[in-house]
Amino acid sequence: DVRHREEEDMKGMLAAVVTVVLAVSCFAQTDRPKSGATDTNVIAVVLGKKITTGEKDKLDGLIFGELLQQYAKENKIEPTQEEIDACVSKTEEKEKQLQVKFEADRENLQQELKSSFLSDRDRKEKESQLQTIESILKSTREMKEQTKGMEEQMRPMKRQMAQQFVKSWKINKALYGQYGGRVIFQQAGVEPLDAYRDFLREQEKKGAFQILDKQYEAGFWRYFTNEAMHTFYEREDGAKFINTPWWMMEQPPEE
């Protein structure tokens, strides 16, 4: 499946630019922004925390994020040093592999575009592919130049990013083990969508969260219940990708 391959390519591309992303992501403010003094219209509550109208565009993320963090805490889900080491090592390895691949693809496309036998459609498609590759390689060069000589300073940030990746995977794996169901493709990694939905419904029933303003209810549940939005794996593949993350696989997922 082409989408599976795109996932692997995106992982590599993210690895190639990870140093700059890390600088932004790892030290970004992680606490929720404080609502304005006049924003008193509470539209939902999660684990006793109020969510107001000013936060309506982040409603699903705020509720789901709080519940996942509590789930991880209750189930003592934390990455081990060995798991973080493996993630960092594989990410760096894929960064190098993808750099070589992109450079080879660029050369191949440049040669193919010299042909006078290409149809207009094929030529436009190859030109678009070449433009994308050139853009990625250019960004990679610039970012490497900007962070030259900062390898030691960046190492803790790389580990912090890896820690988040590993923790997210372990939470997903635990939810899948508890609730089962189907798994979907996502660029940032596979997700146990049915498990997410069943977990949220159980949490709502327990009173862990409540959407007070019902006009936001459908929007909150849309991601978890609208199957048309997602690409589902076959059951066997879904189980494999959930239980073994990409950085622990000997080979990338086969199409």
Residue pairs with C-beta under 8 A, 6 or more apart in sequence:
1 255
2 255
3 185
3 231
4 185
4 252
4 253
4 254
4 255
5 252
5 255
6 187
7 185
7 186
7 187
7 246
7 253
8 246
8 252
8 253
9 98
10 187
11 91
11 94
11 246
12 94
12 95
12 97
12 98
12 101
13 98
13 136
14 21
15 91
15 92
15 94
15 95
15 98
16 95
16 98
16 99
16 136
16 140
16 143
17 139
17 140
17 143
18 91
18 95
18 158
18 161
19 143
19 144
19 147
19 150
19 154
19 157
19 158
20 143
20 146
20 147
21 161
22 154
22 157
22 158
22 160
22 161
23 154
23 157
25 161
26 157
26 160
26 161
27 157
32 49
32 55
32 62
35 52
35 54
35 55
36 54
39 52
39 53
39 54
40 52
41 52
41 53
41 213
42 50
42 51
42 52
42 212
43 51
43 52
43 53
43 55
43 56
43 59
43 211
43 212
43 213
43 216
44 50
44 51
44 59
44 62
44 63
44 209
44 210
44 211
44 212
44 213
44 216
44 220
45 51
45 209
45 210
45 212
46 62
46 63
46 66
46 67
46 208
46 209
47 66
47 67
47 70
47 208
47 209
49 66
51 59
51 62
51 63
53 213
55 62
56 216
59 211
59 216
59 219
59 220
60 219
60 220
60 223
63 209
63 220
64 196
64 200
66 209
67 199
67 200
67 203
67 208
67 209
68 171
70 208
71 77
71 171
71 174
71 175
71 199
72 78
72 167
72 170
72 171
75 174
77 167
77 170
77 171
77 174
78 167
78 170
79 162
79 163
79 166
79 167
79 170
83 166
83 170
84 159
84 162
84 163
84 166
86 247
86 248
87 162
87 165
87 166
87 245
87 247
88 158
88 159
88 162
90 246
90 247
90 248
91 158
91 162
91 247
99 137
99 140
102 133
102 136
102 137
103 137
105 129
105 133
106 130
106 133
106 134
106 137
109 126
109 129
109 130
109 133
110 130
112 118
112 126
113 123
113 126
113 127
113 130
118 126
147 154
165 189
165 245
165 247
166 245
168 189
169 189
169 245
172 189
172 190
172 191
172 192
172 195
172 242
173 242
173 243
175 192
175 195
175 196
175 199
176 183
176 192
176 195
176 239
176 242
176 243
178 195
178 199
179 192
179 194
179 195
179 198
179 199
180 194
180 195
181 192
181 193
181 194
181 195
181 197
181 198
182 192
182 193
182 194
182 232
182 233
182 235
182 238
183 190
183 191
183 192
183 193
183 232
183 233
183 237
183 238
183 239
183 241
183 242
184 190
184 191
184 193
184 230
184 231
184 232
184 233
185 230
185 231
185 232
185 233
189 245
189 246
190 233
190 238
190 241
190 242
192 238
192 242
193 224
193 230
193 232
196 224
197 224
197 225
200 221
200 224
203 209
204 210
211 217
211 220
222 229
223 229
232 238
233 241
237 253
240 253
241 253
246 252
246 253
